[in-house]
Amino acid sequence: MEKKNIDWSNLGFGYIKTDYRYVSNYKDGSWDEGTLTTDDTVTISECAGVLQYAQTVFEGMKAYTTEDGHIVTFRPDLNAERMVNSAKRLEMPVFPEDRFVQAVVDTVKANAAFVPPYGSGATLYIRPYMFGSNPVIGVKPADEYQFRVFATPVGPYFKGGVKPLTIRVSDFDRAAPHGTGHIKAGLNYAMSLHAIVDAHNQGFDENMYLDAATRTKVEETGGANFLFVTKDNTVVTPKSNSILPSITRRSLIYVAEHYLGLKVEEREVLFEEVKDFAECGLCGTAAVISPVGKIVDHGNEICFPAGMEKMGPITQKLYDTLTGIQMGRIEAPEGWLKVIE
Ligand SMILES: *Cc1c(COP(=O)(O)O)cnc(C)c1O
């Protein structure tokens, strides 16, 4: 298969139209058989549920070329499961998990020419999503839905080297205690846009959100979970019902325990104890782990020992091991890699 003529290592994180996408429609209580299409546009009613009341959920994952030349995706079954939970919380029909995985496989296979080659650092980002498509004006769930999967090649996250982030403690909240923080819904992002634009205007890379009820506990950023490392090398990650269950974070915790022999604690993390940690990172599909160099709380700075030039040593080991697994250089736990071709 001939690859597209793309300068892979200079790609950013932007949308590039690929050849095929998957579409399935839900009507009269069931999903149709679904198909790949070359049509990159969506035509829906001006009154569609998604447009009026934001009834939409999504997923984000990647396909990689491994060292031995296979195209794989990473734990797509967990994305399928998470989308089921997201859909249920927004009163949307469930897209069956096996069909979700098959739709991802079909979309990646059809766009194999866009999967960046091994060693380029680039990957194929995959975006499954679902939205209410029929007219809804009185507030209620839609009756008809569309499920789609598209893919777009994205560049290496740490292009030009690792740059630890400077983040601020946000005065805005991300999620209410019994709200929708734990599901991957567009609505959580719509309301985070003001906070992130404001953070950027003030010179910060990201917002650290605290729990909305007490503002004493660490939750997550707009799109990534926190991992901390204590001075005696225990990996600590915040536990809360209002954070999004990151697949990367869950995988890194497994790697910490089973590959690196580290102690792991998933527990409530008080903001007050953050100054005592040795390392801090943000985990998500996009970067795997982005190191945090500095956290600013209304003028008070917490600076982590690794500084603003490199990852801390444990963060680096976690990063190297998980990316090694994804790229097929390190043996993966059973079921983690789905070989596409
Ligand atoms: C998607 C997402 C993450 C990261 O999850 P991954 O499965 O690791 O990509 C973290 N936080 C939020 C709010 C997210 O939407």
The ligand as an SDF file (V2000), in Angstrom:
LIG
                    3D

 15 15  0  0  0  0  0  0  0  0999 V2000
  -10.4440   12.1730   26.7180 C   0  0  0  0  0  0  0  0  0  0  0  0
  -10.1720   12.7950   28.0380 C   0  0  0  0  0  0  0  0  0  0  0  0
   -9.0750   12.4150   28.8430 C   0  0  0  0  0  0  0  0  0  0  0  0
   -8.0480   11.4320   28.3720 C   0  0  0  0  0  0  0  0  0  0  0  0
   -8.5400   10.1410   28.1740 O   0  0  0  0  0  0  0  0  0  0  0  0
   -7.7310    9.0920   27.2860 P   0  0  0  0  0  0  0  0  0  0  0  0
   -8.6370    7.9260   27.2120 O   0  0  0  0  0  0  0  0  0  0  0  0
   -6.4740    8.7820   28.0190 O   0  0  0  0  0  0  0  0  0  0  0  0
   -7.4510    9.7470   25.9890 O   0  0  0  0  0  0  0  0  0  0  0  0
   -8.9430   13.0070   30.0800 C   0  0  0  0  0  0  0  0  0  0  0  0
   -9.8010   13.9510   30.5180 N   0  0  0  0  0  0  0  0  0  0  0  0
  -10.8530   14.3550   29.7790 C   0  0  0  0  0  0  0  0  0  0  0  0
  -11.7660   15.4020   30.3140 C   0  0  0  0  0  0  0  0  0  0  0  0
  -11.0680   13.7860   28.5200 C   0  0  0  0  0  0  0  0  0  0  0  0
  -12.1100   14.2040   27.7850 O   0  0  0  0  0  0  0  0  0  0  0  0
  1  2  1  0
  2  3  1  0
  2 14  2  0
  3  4  1  0
  3 10  2  0
  4  5  1  0
  5  6  1  0
  6  7  2  0
  6  8  1  0
  6  9  1  0
 10 11  1  0
 11 12  2  0
 12 13  1  0
 12 14  1  0
 14 15  1  0
M  END
$$$$
